[in-house]
Amino acid sequence: MVSLKKIEKTLEDKHLYRLDAFVLGVTLIGVLLSLNFARPLLISPVDEFLTSESEILFSFENAKKILIDDNLEFSSPEVIEVKDNLKIVLEPGVYYWRAEGILESEIRTLTIESRVDLKLRKIDGERYGLMNAGSVDLNVEVYDGDELNEKIILNQDEEKKVIGTKFVGGQNE
């Protein structure tokens, strides 16, 4: 016959196993949640962001630095130490970025497209100021009617004074 003490001991052991399993489960959930809070939260730019603006606002939480590179392996990243969110000026191209704190964030992609922007301001008569307000150098042909007067290259943010009635330009390759 099974003694009463053995039955009580078996029931007590089963109760302890359930309590151990419960404590282990709560601890595991706590560890998983704390890892999620330790991982940087990326707010902007969103993944696969596409823009022609060169100044990009990076917004995130729980990070001490961000890494930006033109290749997915991050073989030669630009490492930027940060305390708060920041704006960075980037040249046209495809970039990969991630934030690092206690853990690393996911990797996001952003693309900055070239922007062609030629501004024209009248000086007097047929004299104009041509300014490259885009993100790439420009080749510009200056015409007086149908006759080509000159060909010029305008670097970014450069202005030149010209005489003409028609202006044709495109990205300098």
N, C-alpha and C positions, 0 to 999 in steps of 0.2 A: 504494500500500500504506500501511496505517496503521502509524505507528511505535510502537515499544514505549513510548516516553516519553509519547505521547498517551494510550495505554491506561492506563498507570500514573496519569497526571494525572486522567483521567476517573474511575477507581476511587477515587482520593484525594478528589476533589470529592464523590462520592456518599457516602463515609464521613463527611465533614465535615457534609454536609446532614443525615444521620441523627443525628449528634451534636448539631447545632444544634436539631433538632426535639425530641430527647430533653431537652435542657437547657431549652428553651422550655416543654415540657409539664410538667416538674417545677416550674419557676418558677410557672406558671399554677396548678397544684394548690396550691402553697404559699401563693400570694396568696389563693385562694379559702378555704383553711382558716383563714388568719389573719383574714380578714373575718368568718368565722363565730365565731371566738373574741373578736372585738372587739364583736360584737353582744351587747347585754345578754340574759341568760338569765332569763326570768320563771318563777318557781317557784309563787308563790301570790299572790293568789287565782287559781284556774283560770279560763279563759274562760267566760263566761256563768254566773258564780258567783251563786247566789241565797241570801240569808240574811235573817233578821230582826234579827240582831245589828248594832249600829251601830259597834262597834270592829272594824276590819279589819286583819289582819296582811298586810303587803306583803312578800314575800320574793323576792329576785332577786340576780343576780350581774353584775358588770361594768357597773354604772350609777352615775352621780353624782347623778342627780335623777330624780324621777318627775313626770309630768304627769297631773292628774286633771281631767276636765271632764264636763259634763252633755250635751255634744254631740260628735258624731263628728269634726267639723272642728277641734276644740280651739281655738275662737275666743277663749275666755276661760278658759284653764286655770289651775288652782292648781298652781304649780311648787314642789316640795318638794326642797330639797337634802338629800342623804342620804350617810351614810358606811356604814351597815349597814342591815339590814332594819328596818322600823318599823311601828308601829300607828297608825292614823288613825281618828278618829271621824267618821262621815259620817251625814247625815240620810237618811231614807228617800228613795229615788229610783233612777234608772238612771244609771250612771257609766261613762265610758270612761277607760282609763288606759294609759299606756305608760312605759317607762323609757328614759332617754337616757344614753349614755356616749360613746364615740367614735362609735358609730352609734346609731340608734333601734331599739327593739324593735318587735315586732308590737303591735297595739292589742288590748286585751282589754276585755270588758264585765263589769260586776258590778251586781247589783240588790239594794238593801236595801229589804225590804218593811216596811211599818208593823207594829208589834207592839202589840197591845192587851193590857194586863196590869194588872188591878186587884187590889191586895192588901188584905186585910181583917184587922184585929187587934182583938180584943175588949178594951175598956177596963174597963167594968163594966156590969152589967145589960144594957140595950139600947144602950149607947154603944159605938160602933166608931170606929176610925181607918181611913179609906179612903185608900189611897196609890196613885197612878198610877205603876206600875213599868214602863210601856210606853214606846214611842218616839213616841207621838202624844198630843195633848191629848184628854181624855175628857169626854163628857156623861154624868152619872150621875143617875139618879132614885132617891130614897130613899123606901121605903115602910114603913109600919107596918101589917102585915097587907096588906090590899088598898087601903089609903088612902095616897095620895101625900103625903109630908111635905114634901119639898123637891127642887129640881133644882139640881145644882151642876156647875161645870166644874172639872175637875182638870187642871192643867198637868203636864207631865212632872216626875216626882220630887216632886210636891206631895202633902201629906197634909192631910186635913180630918177633924175629929171630928164625927160625926153620930149621931142616934138613929134606929134603924129595925130592921126584921126582914128586909127584902128589898132588894136593890140591883141595879138594871138599868142597864147602861151600854154605850156604844159610842163610836166615834171621833167627835171634834168636827170637823165639816166646815166 
